[in-house]
Amino acid sequence: MVAVRTDQPQLANNNGKDKSLESWIWDAACSICGAKDAPKYKDYILPLIFTKRLCDVFDDELNRIAAEVGSRRKAFQLAKADHKLVRFYLPLVPDDPEQPVWSVIRKLADKIGEGVTTHMRAIARENPLLQGIIDRVDFNATTHGQRDLDDDRLSNLIEAISTKRLGLDDVEADIIGKSYEYLIRKFAEGGGQSAGEFYTPPEVGTIMSRVLQPEPGMEIYDPTCGSGGLLVKCEIAMEENAQGKKRSVAPLKLFGQEFTPETWAMANMNMIIHDMEGQIEIGAMLESGVRARYNWLE
């Protein structure tokens, strides 16, 4: 019998007054249309929440640098000159350097879809690890002459996401990670049969990860990884078995393969937001296997 945790993560230091992070993240998703239609907008919602996390963590890193050099203005300049000072360098600089980095996106008032797309692509250009992940979606896209997500709804979504901070001092990586997976699950529940293309029920992933009994440094490969849930759960299972040592032990070497580009991007975001590292490639398992066999025969 495998025990599955059902507790909802809470924001740090909220004194129990705020909604759970899961409730907030789902309310933000529903802000643009309603729970019934939210799943079809997942390709817009997930990158935005992911970017909010990047912005808030970048703010925390800037504040750390500022404490050493005297001001955030200098911290911005140093981070721009040496990207190694931060995990992800974000080329988003508010007019007032004391303002949050996310405010650059939040204050967009005209051509919001175009502006968000431009900022996402600028972030990706500065961070090779994020290329193809957050710059894949065009927030200004149209179908038959109509915007897929108009500026009014996009503005509502940005404002809803802005109500909570997702920095290092606000929420731990495993908590925001669990909440991110919760959102993916909610999209799957509303997505019908297509959900199987990107989502494995958490109970299944938990059982499989515990059956595998992964040990520190072990290689784990998921040839049809979807949104990366099983890989994440294997890392969590290994840490839980490490007698509370967690990050003091060698992490798993995680590898995955996913055919659908949008789902591949989702898996990479899921890994990064869990503060885990892995190599996930685009491609069909069967097709790759046939090609490898054909090349070998040649």
Secondary structure in CASP SS format (residue, H / E / C, confidence):
PFRMAT SS
TARGET T0000
AUTHOR 0000-0000-0000
METHOD secondary structure of the structure
MODEL  1
M C 1.00
V C 1.00
A C 1.00
V C 1.00
R C 1.00
T C 1.00
D C 1.00
Q C 1.00
P C 1.00
Q C 1.00
L C 1.00
A C 1.00
N C 1.00
N C 1.00
N C 1.00
G C 1.00
K C 1.00
D C 1.00
K C 1.00
S C 1.00
L H 1.00
E H 1.00
S H 1.00
W H 1.00
I H 1.00
W H 1.00
D H 1.00
A H 1.00
A H 1.00
C H 1.00
S C 1.00
I C 1.00
C C 1.00
G C 1.00
A C 1.00
K C 1.00
D C 1.00
A H 1.00
P H 1.00
K H 1.00
Y H 1.00
K H 1.00
D H 1.00
Y H 1.00
I H 1.00
L H 1.00
P H 1.00
L H 1.00
I H 1.00
F H 1.00
T H 1.00
K H 1.00
R H 1.00
L H 1.00
C H 1.00
D H 1.00
V H 1.00
F H 1.00
D H 1.00
D H 1.00
E H 1.00
L H 1.00
N H 1.00
R H 1.00
I H 1.00
A H 1.00
A H 1.00
E H 1.00
V H 1.00
G C 1.00
S C 1.00
R H 1.00
R H 1.00
K H 1.00
A H 1.00
F H 1.00
Q H 1.00
L H 1.00
A H 1.00
K H 1.00
A H 1.00
D C 1.00
H H 1.00
K H 1.00
L H 1.00
V C 1.00
R C 1.00
F C 1.00
Y C 1.00
L C 1.00
P C 1.00
L C 1.00
V C 1.00
P C 1.00
D C 1.00
D C 1.00
P C 1.00
E C 1.00
Q C 1.00
P C 1.00
V C 1.00
W C 1.00
S H 1.00
V H 1.00
I H 1.00
R H 1.00
K C 1.00
L C 1.00
A C 1.00
D C 1.00
K C 1.00
I H 1.00
G H 1.00
E H 1.00
G H 1.00
V H 1.00
T H 1.00
T H 1.00
H H 1.00
M H 1.00
R H 1.00
A H 1.00
I H 1.00
A H 1.00
R H 1.00
E H 1.00
N C 1.00
P H 1.00
L H 1.00
L H 1.00
Q C 1.00
G C 1.00
I C 1.00
I C 1.00
D C 1.00
R C 1.00
V C 1.00
D C 1.00
F C 1.00
N C 1.00
A C 1.00
T E 1.00
T E 1.00
H C 1.00
G C 1.00
Q E 1.00
R E 1.00
D C 1.00
L C 1.00
D C 1.00
D H 1.00
D H 1.00
R H 1.00
L H 1.00
S H 1.00
N H 1.00
L H 1.00
I H 1.00
E H 1.00
A H 1.00
I H 1.00
S C 1.00
T C 1.00
K C 1.00
R C 1.00
L C 1.00
G C 1.00
L C 1.00
D C 1.00
D C 1.00
V C 1.00
E C 1.00
A H 1.00
D H 1.00
I H 1.00
I H 1.00
G H 1.00
K H 1.00
S H 1.00
Y H 1.00
E H 1.00
Y H 1.00
L H 1.00
I H 1.00
R H 1.00
K H 1.00
F H 1.00
A H 1.00
E H 1.00
G H 1.00
G H 1.00
G H 1.00
Q H 1.00
S H 1.00
A H 1.00
G H 1.00
E H 1.00
F C 1.00
Y C 1.00
T C 1.00
P C 1.00
P H 1.00
E H 1.00
V H 1.00
G H 1.00
T H 1.00
I H 1.00
M H 1.00
S H 1.00
R H 1.00
V H 1.00
L H 1.00
Q C 1.00
P C 1.00
E C 1.00
P C 1.00
G C 1.00
M C 1.00
E E 1.00
I E 1.00
Y E 1.00
D E 1.00
P C 1.00
T C 1.00
C C 1.00
G C 1.00
S C 1.00
G C 1.00
G H 1.00
L H 1.00
L H 1.00
V H 1.00
K H 1.00
C H 1.00
E H 1.00
I H 1.00
A H 1.00
M H 1.00
E H 1.00
E H 1.00
N C 1.00
A C 1.00
Q C 1.00
G C 1.00
K C 1.00
K H 1.00
R H 1.00
S H 1.00
V C 1.00
A C 1.00
P C 1.00
L C 1.00
K E 1.00
L E 1.00
F E 1.00
G E 1.00
Q E 1.00
E E 1.00
F C 1.00
T C 1.00
P H 1.00
E H 1.00
T H 1.00
W H 1.00
A H 1.00
M H 1.00
A H 1.00
N H 1.00
M H 1.00
N H 1.00
M H 1.00
I H 1.00
I H 1.00
H C 1.00
D C 1.00
M C 1.00
E C 1.00
G E 1.00
Q E 1.00
I E 1.00
E E 1.00
I E 1.00
G C 1.00
A C 1.00
M H 1.00
L H 1.00
E H 1.00
S H 1.00
G H 1.00
V H 1.00
R H 1.00
A H 1.00
R H 1.00
Y H 1.00
N H 1.00
W H 1.00
L H 1.00
E C 1.00
END
